Amino acid sequence: MNSAQVRSKARAAMNRREDEIEEEEIQGGEINLVPYLDIVTNLMLFLLASVSSGFILGQIDTTLPDHAAASTKPSVDPKKTPDEQPLQLMVSVTKNRMILWSVSGLEGTLQEPKMSAGLLPPENASDPPSFDYQKLNQALLEIATRRWAGKPRPMDTYEILLQADGDIPYETVITVMDHMRRPMPDVKPLPYVRMPKFEVQDGKEVPIENYDPKKHLLFVDVLFAKPSFD
């Protein structure tokens, strides 16, 4: 038997086997997906090759914008008065420094904060870190007095953010929050005095019409922010 006869018999055997497989698929209700997958694979390779060559050899006509230096001015809404602008006040506390600044830049920035206070020498070695909390309180009192004293104060202006390093003791965080919330006299201990944030008219909470920073709350809505400073 020569090679041609061998090839002929091999092809005949393959055809018979394909017919048997097709008959089994028809009877079993299953479809042989291998040929279709081969076709899809070949198409994908062809498309990928076409796209790659297009990226390498193609040319896209574009016009780049002119370079402009980033603006350092805070975003201010011209339709609002200075007293209505969102301050976005932030108190940042690290291991050895406490600063007051604003994201808007209207009351200091991170580089040039409104207020900066370092650590005070502790009376006892076991005492937690202590800052000049009264300095922070006076700075917040000055902001509230300058912007809203004798005027209606919007409800959203009571909001302030607190950034505290993870190693700051709990007592320090609480003391900072106390000095952010209301005016603090120099005399201690401080008696508890209820200070309102709003007035109630017809069962609804409305802003205080004649705001007095010495009788009303300063920045009571304290939010916590993840530290992002060195």
C-alpha positions as a Python dict, from the first residue, in 0.01 Angstrom:
ca = {
    (1, 'M'): (0, 0, 0),
    (2, 'N'): (147, 331, -108),
    (3, 'S'): (133, 663, 76),
    (4, 'A'): (-155, 798, -135),
    (5, 'Q'): (-375, 506, -38),
    (6, 'V'): (-282, 554, 328),
    (7, 'R'): (-377, 921, 317),
    (8, 'S'): (-703, 837, 141),
    (9, 'K'): (-798, 582, 403),
    (10, 'A'): (-702, 825, 682),
    (11, 'R'): (-924, 1097, 536),
    (12, 'A'): (-1209, 852, 496),
    (13, 'A'): (-1168, 744, 860),
    (14, 'M'): (-1167, 1110, 977),
    (15, 'N'): (-1478, 1184, 774),
    (16, 'R'): (-1655, 885, 922),
    (17, 'R'): (-1552, 993, 1270),
    (18, 'E'): (-1676, 1348, 1209),
    (19, 'D'): (-2005, 1212, 1085),
    (20, 'E'): (-2032, 995, 1394),
    (21, 'I'): (-1959, 1293, 1623),
    (22, 'E'): (-2212, 1508, 1441),
    (23, 'E'): (-2472, 1234, 1470),
    (24, 'E'): (-2398, 1198, 1843),
    (25, 'E'): (-2433, 1576, 1891),
    (26, 'I'): (-2765, 1579, 1708),
    (27, 'Q'): (-2897, 1291, 1913),
    (28, 'G'): (-2761, 1431, 2240),
    (29, 'G'): (-2882, 1786, 2178),
    (30, 'E'): (-2533, 1936, 2219),
    (31, 'I'): (-2343, 2159, 1977),
    (32, 'N'): (-1972, 2133, 1922),
    (33, 'L'): (-1843, 2483, 1996),
    (34, 'V'): (-1478, 2415, 1922),
    (35, 'P'): (-1493, 2529, 1556),
    (36, 'Y'): (-1676, 2847, 1654),
    (37, 'L'): (-1419, 2922, 1926),
    (38, 'D'): (-1142, 2875, 1672),
    (39, 'I'): (-1309, 3125, 1444),
    (40, 'V'): (-1356, 3379, 1726),
    (41, 'T'): (-994, 3336, 1835),
    (42, 'N'): (-866, 3401, 1485),
    (43, 'L'): (-1088, 3708, 1453),
    (44, 'M'): (-967, 3845, 1785),
    (45, 'L'): (-604, 3800, 1687),
    (46, 'F'): (-670, 3974, 1357),
    (47, 'L'): (-849, 4265, 1526),
    (48, 'L'): (-578, 4306, 1789),
    (49, 'A'): (-311, 4311, 1522),
    (50, 'S'): (-506, 4571, 1325),
    (51, 'V'): (-559, 4795, 1629),
    (52, 'S'): (-195, 4769, 1737),
    (53, 'S'): (-66, 4862, 1395),
    (54, 'G'): (-310, 5152, 1385),
    (55, 'F'): (-176, 5287, 1712),
    (56, 'I'): (182, 5252, 1599),
    (57, 'L'): (148, 5386, 1248),
    (58, 'G'): (-160, 5605, 1278),
    (59, 'Q'): (-158, 5977, 1349),
    (60, 'I'): (-421, 6164, 1546),
    (61, 'D'): (-462, 6535, 1486),
    (62, 'T'): (-507, 6710, 1819),
    (63, 'T'): (-461, 7062, 1951),
    (64, 'L'): (-308, 7083, 2296),
    (65, 'P'): (-433, 7359, 2528),
    (66, 'D'): (-198, 7637, 2623),
    (67, 'H'): (-25, 7586, 2956),
    (68, 'A'): (-153, 7807, 3236),
    (69, 'A'): (-29, 7830, 3591),
    (70, 'A'): (-264, 7699, 3855),
    (71, 'S'): (-461, 7968, 4028),
    (72, 'T'): (-373, 8026, 4390),
    (73, 'K'): (-686, 8227, 4466),
    (74, 'P'): (-963, 8058, 4666),
    (75, 'S'): (-1284, 7972, 4488),
    (76, 'V'): (-1531, 8246, 4576),
    (77, 'D'): (-1890, 8268, 4461),
    (78, 'P'): (-1941, 8625, 4332),
    (79, 'K'): (-2314, 8600, 4401),
    (80, 'K'): (-2257, 8566, 4777),
    (81, 'T'): (-2145, 8828, 5025),
    (82, 'P'): (-1818, 8774, 5218),
    (83, 'D'): (-2017, 8665, 5524),
    (84, 'E'): (-2198, 8398, 5318),
    (85, 'Q'): (-1889, 8242, 5163),
    (86, 'P'): (-1813, 7885, 5284),
    (87, 'L'): (-1505, 7909, 5506),
    (88, 'Q'): (-1428, 7534, 5529),
    (89, 'L'): (-1241, 7587, 5853),
    (90, 'M'): (-993, 7320, 5960),
    (91, 'V'): (-811, 7258, 6288),
    (92, 'S'): (-507, 7033, 6236),
    (93, 'V'): (-332, 6881, 6536),
    (94, 'T'): (2, 6702, 6512),
    (95, 'K'): (235, 6579, 6785),
    (96, 'N'): (392, 6920, 6834),
    (97, 'R'): (172, 7174, 6656),
    (98, 'M'): (-189, 7291, 6632),
    (99, 'I'): (-301, 7518, 6348),
    (100, 'L'): (-623, 7683, 6235),
    (101, 'W'): (-670, 7734, 5862),
    (102, 'S'): (-934, 7716, 5590),
    (103, 'V'): (-957, 7508, 5274),
    (104, 'S'): (-1116, 7807, 5099),
    (105, 'G'): (-822, 8030, 5190),
    (106, 'L'): (-1055, 8293, 5335),
    (107, 'E'): (-921, 8240, 5689),
    (108, 'G'): (-560, 8140, 5638),
    (109, 'T'): (-410, 7849, 5448),
    (110, 'L'): (-214, 7538, 5538),
    (111, 'Q'): (111, 7717, 5453),
    (112, 'E'): (7, 8042, 5626),
    (113, 'P'): (-249, 7941, 5889),
    (114, 'K'): (-479, 8178, 6071),
    (115, 'M'): (-344, 8054, 6406),
    (116, 'S'): (-50, 7836, 6504),
    (117, 'A'): (31, 7705, 6852),
    (118, 'G'): (311, 7478, 6968),
    (119, 'L'): (333, 7246, 7264),
    (120, 'L'): (334, 7390, 7615),
    (121, 'P'): (568, 7244, 7877),
    (122, 'P'): (369, 6990, 8084),
    (123, 'E'): (337, 7037, 8458),
    (124, 'N'): (395, 6664, 8510),
    (125, 'A'): (587, 6417, 8294),
    (126, 'S'): (281, 6190, 8271),
    (127, 'D'): (51, 6466, 8144),
    (128, 'P'): (-67, 6446, 7780),
    (129, 'P'): (55, 6702, 7524),
    (130, 'S'): (-93, 7043, 7592),
    (131, 'F'): (-139, 7331, 7350),
    (132, 'D'): (-245, 7691, 7390),
    (133, 'Y'): (-613, 7604, 7356),
    (134, 'Q'): (-718, 7953, 7458),
    (135, 'K'): (-532, 8090, 7156),
    (136, 'L'): (-739, 7866, 6930),
    (137, 'N'): (-1058, 7970, 7105),
    (138, 'Q'): (-975, 8338, 7070),
    (139, 'A'): (-901, 8298, 6699),
    (140, 'L'): (-1235, 8127, 6639),
    (141, 'L'): (-1411, 8388, 6851),
    (142, 'E'): (-1252, 8663, 6640),
    (143, 'I'): (-1369, 8499, 6315),
    (144, 'A'): (-1726, 8454, 6441),
    (145, 'T'): (-1738, 8809, 6579),
    (146, 'R'): (-1600, 8970, 6265),
    (147, 'R'): (-1827, 8783, 6027),
    (148, 'W'): (-2161, 8738, 6204),
    (149, 'A'): (-2184, 8950, 6520),
    (150, 'G'): (-2519, 9130, 6520),
    (151, 'K'): (-2622, 8961, 6193),
    (152, 'P'): (-2814, 8647, 6096),
    (153, 'R'): (-2575, 8353, 6093),
    (154, 'P'): (-2645, 8075, 5838),
    (155, 'M'): (-2681, 7727, 5985),
    (156, 'D'): (-2407, 7572, 5771),
    (157, 'T'): (-2143, 7816, 5900),
    (158, 'Y'): (-2119, 7626, 6231),
    (159, 'E'): (-1935, 7341, 6058),
    (160, 'I'): (-1561, 7289, 6116),
    (161, 'L'): (-1322, 7003, 6044),
    (162, 'L'): (-1080, 6850, 6292),
    (163, 'Q'): (-765, 6668, 6176),
    (164, 'A'): (-583, 6485, 6454),
    (165, 'D'): (-273, 6271, 6429),
    (166, 'G'): (-331, 5909, 6524),
    (167, 'D'): (-98, 5939, 6826),
    (168, 'I'): (-283, 6235, 6979),
    (169, 'P'): (-433, 6133, 7317),
    (170, 'Y'): (-809, 6127, 7355),
    (171, 'E'): (-798, 6394, 7627),
    (172, 'T'): (-623, 6634, 7390),
    (173, 'V'): (-880, 6579, 7116),
    (174, 'I'): (-1168, 6641, 7357),
    (175, 'T'): (-1006, 6960, 7490),
    (176, 'V'): (-955, 7088, 7136),
    (177, 'M'): (-1320, 7016, 7054),
    (178, 'D'): (-1435, 7203, 7368),
    (179, 'H'): (-1243, 7512, 7259),
    (180, 'M'): (-1386, 7485, 6906),
    (181, 'R'): (-1747, 7469, 7016),
    (182, 'R'): (-1802, 7778, 7235),
    (183, 'P'): (-1623, 8078, 7386),
    (184, 'M'): (-1411, 7972, 7682),
    (185, 'P'): (-1332, 8212, 7968),
    (186, 'D'): (-990, 8213, 8124),
    (187, 'V'): (-1136, 8119, 8460),
    (188, 'K'): (-1151, 7745, 8531),
    (189, 'P'): (-1335, 7524, 8597),
    (190, 'L'): (-1580, 7624, 8329),
    (191, 'P'): (-1946, 7613, 8437),
    (192, 'Y'): (-2187, 7451, 8195),
    (193, 'V'): (-2399, 7706, 8013),
    (194, 'R'): (-2649, 7608, 7747),
    (195, 'M'): (-2570, 7802, 7430),
    (196, 'P'): (-2813, 7781, 7137),
    (197, 'K'): (-2731, 7732, 6773),
    (198, 'F'): (-3074, 7827, 6637),
    (199, 'E'): (-3408, 7975, 6734),
    (200, 'V'): (-3744, 7798, 6716),
    (201, 'Q'): (-4024, 7979, 6537),
    (202, 'D'): (-4356, 7806, 6465),
    (203, 'G'): (-4194, 7474, 6553),
    (204, 'K'): (-3913, 7519, 6299),
    (205, 'E'): (-3541, 7571, 6355),
    (206, 'V'): (-3431, 7904, 6205),
    (207, 'P'): (-3096, 8088, 6218),
    (208, 'I'): (-3037, 8325, 6509),
    (209, 'E'): (-3127, 8673, 6388),
    (210, 'N'): (-2901, 8869, 6625),
    (211, 'Y'): (-2598, 8645, 6662),
    (212, 'D'): (-2375, 8709, 6964),
    (213, 'P'): (-2052, 8503, 6964),
    (214, 'K'): (-2022, 8545, 7342),
    (215, 'K'): (-2366, 8399, 7406),
    (216, 'H'): (-2409, 8159, 7117),
    (217, 'L'): (-2208, 7864, 6990),
    (218, 'L'): (-1896, 7919, 6777),
    (219, 'F'): (-1834, 7614, 6555),
    (220, 'V'): (-2029, 7328, 6708),
    (221, 'D'): (-2062, 7092, 6410),
    (222, 'V'): (-1723, 6923, 6442),
    (223, 'L'): (-1637, 6676, 6165),
    (224, 'F'): (-1333, 6451, 6161),
    (225, 'A'): (-1096, 6443, 5863),
    (226, 'K'): (-813, 6207, 5781),
    (227, 'P'): (-474, 6375, 5838),
    (228, 'S'): (-300, 6468, 5513),
    (229, 'F'): (-19, 6686, 5640),
    (230, 'D'): (341, 6619, 5735),
}
